[in-house]
Amino acid sequence: MSEYRTPPGHQGFHARKLFDQRGAIQWGAVAHIEPGGGGPAGDHTHSDNHIFIVTEGEAQVRLDGEIVTVGRDEALFVDGMTPHSIWNRTGAPVTVVKISTAR
């Protein structure tokens, strides 16, 4: 569908959209997050929710100031109105499938 790109406010984070809206699913993407990468730089909120599925490595998701660690083959639901960001604080790459759903 699209090429890998770095979203605004992110660093060391390369994502490619997998699909667009399908019912309550708004879109999906796969992201490769380099060590030390992630974003956005400041936590953000928005009208859609996320499901983060880690397929490689370990991601840290900031949720309203708290850190939630999501390991390989684990998933995390994030309410879009909760301030959040996603980071790779390890020394190895992280791959995350992100599915955006309607609230």
C-alpha positions as CSV (number, residue, x, y, z in Angstrom):
1,M,0.0,0.0,0.0
2,S,2.7,2.5,0.9
3,E,6.4,2.9,1.6
4,Y,8.0,3.0,5.0
5,R,8.1,6.6,6.5
6,T,8.9,8.3,9.7
7,P,5.8,10.0,11.2
8,P,6.1,13.6,12.5
9,G,7.5,13.8,16.0
10,H,9.1,10.3,15.8
11,Q,12.7,9.2,15.5
12,G,14.3,5.9,14.5
13,F,10.7,4.8,13.7
14,H,9.8,3.5,10.2
15,A,6.2,2.6,9.6
16,R,4.2,1.4,6.6
17,K,0.4,1.3,6.4
18,L,-1.0,-2.2,6.0
19,F,-4.7,-1.4,5.3
20,D,-7.3,1.3,5.5
21,Q,-10.7,1.4,7.2
22,R,-12.6,-2.0,7.6
23,G,-15.7,-1.5,9.8
24,A,-14.5,-0.3,13.2
25,I,-10.9,-0.8,12.1
26,Q,-9.6,2.5,10.8
27,W,-6.3,1.4,9.5
28,G,-3.3,-0.8,10.2
29,A,0.5,-0.4,9.9
30,V,3.7,-2.1,10.7
31,A,6.5,-0.2,12.4
32,H,10.2,-1.0,12.8
33,I,11.6,0.9,15.8
34,E,15.3,1.2,16.1
35,P,17.1,1.1,19.5
36,G,16.4,4.4,21.3
37,G,13.6,5.3,18.7
38,G,9.9,5.9,19.1
39,G,7.5,8.6,19.5
40,P,6.0,11.0,19.4
41,A,8.4,13.0,21.5
42,G,5.6,14.3,23.7
43,D,2.7,12.0,24.6
44,H,-0.4,12.6,22.4
45,T,-4.1,11.8,22.3
46,H,-6.5,11.4,19.4
47,S,-10.0,10.2,18.5
48,D,-9.1,6.6,17.5
49,N,-7.8,3.7,19.7
50,H,-4.8,1.5,19.1
51,I,-4.0,-2.1,19.4
52,F,-0.2,-2.6,19.5
53,I,1.0,-6.1,18.7
54,V,4.8,-6.7,19.2
55,T,6.1,-9.3,16.8
56,E,9.8,-8.8,17.4
57,G,11.7,-7.4,20.5
58,E,10.2,-5.5,23.4
59,A,8.4,-2.1,23.3
60,Q,7.7,0.3,26.1
61,V,4.4,2.2,25.9
62,R,3.9,5.4,28.0
63,L,0.3,5.5,29.1
64,D,-0.7,8.6,31.1
65,G,2.9,8.9,32.5
66,E,3.3,5.2,33.4
67,I,5.4,2.7,31.5
68,V,3.9,-0.6,30.2
69,T,6.3,-3.1,28.7
70,V,5.0,-5.2,25.8
71,G,7.1,-8.2,24.7
72,R,7.2,-10.3,21.6
73,D,3.8,-12.0,20.8
74,E,2.0,-9.7,23.3
75,A,-0.6,-7.0,22.5
76,L,-1.8,-3.9,24.3
77,F,-5.0,-1.9,23.8
78,V,-4.6,1.9,24.1
79,D,-7.6,4.2,24.4
80,G,-6.8,7.1,22.1
81,M,-7.8,9.7,24.7
82,T,-5.2,8.4,27.2
83,P,-1.9,10.3,26.6
84,H,0.5,7.8,25.1
85,S,3.7,7.2,23.1
86,I,5.7,4.1,22.1
87,W,9.5,3.6,22.5
88,N,12.3,1.0,22.1
89,R,14.5,1.3,25.1
90,T,16.4,-1.9,24.3
91,G,19.5,-2.5,22.3
92,A,17.7,-4.5,19.6
93,P,15.1,-3.6,16.9
94,V,11.4,-3.8,17.7
95,T,8.7,-4.6,15.2
96,V,5.1,-3.6,16.1
97,V,1.8,-4.1,14.2
98,K,-0.5,-1.2,15.0
99,I,-4.2,-1.4,14.4
100,S,-6.3,1.8,14.8
101,T,-10.0,1.3,15.7
102,A,-12.9,3.7,16.1
103,R,-13.7,4.8,19.7
